[in-house]
Amino acid sequence: MALSLGSNTIIGSVNGSPLDRDYITFTIPPGRMLTHLNLLAFAPDNIAFTSFNAGATSFIPSGATNALFLSGIHITGADVGKDLMPFYDTRNVTTNSLPGPNLGPGTYCWLIQQTSAVLTSYTVEFVVEGAVRVDPSTWGMIKALYR
């Protein structure tokens, strides 16, 4: 699915027994970026694994596939109301982490998996914004501020 500019809300549920995962494949068009992934709801409070990887498919989490994820984190009910994107850089539990709290143009897959035998409902908001334009004529002024 192509994410539209602004808010894109996804509501789902995952269960740890039998093991159930949601894979959401999406495309960020040229000139745009995913800037926020807000966790709006997560109940009951438990631990879930979420991750991003490049491309239209995802991987089953394991030690053998750890390096294939762009970044993966654990989330809990304490994260409701928070933007998860910075956590993919600072709180990653996979080998890799995002270089910053956003994703540029491309096709990605987002995975969410419940880590125990609990049916968990979630609501996430993917927020897409226009990429920040860079005006080369301003770089000299910016550099002068840091001299």
LINWO-V588269 format. One record per helix or strand. SS is the DSSP state (hx for helix, st for strand). FROM is the first residue (numbers start at 0). LEN is the number of residues. Records with the same first field share a line. If there is no record, write none. Layout:
SS = FROM-LEN  FROM-LEN
This chain:
st = 1-1  5-11  18-1  20-8  31-12  47-7  70-5  82-1  102-1  105-9  118-12
hx = 65-3  76-3  86-4  135-10
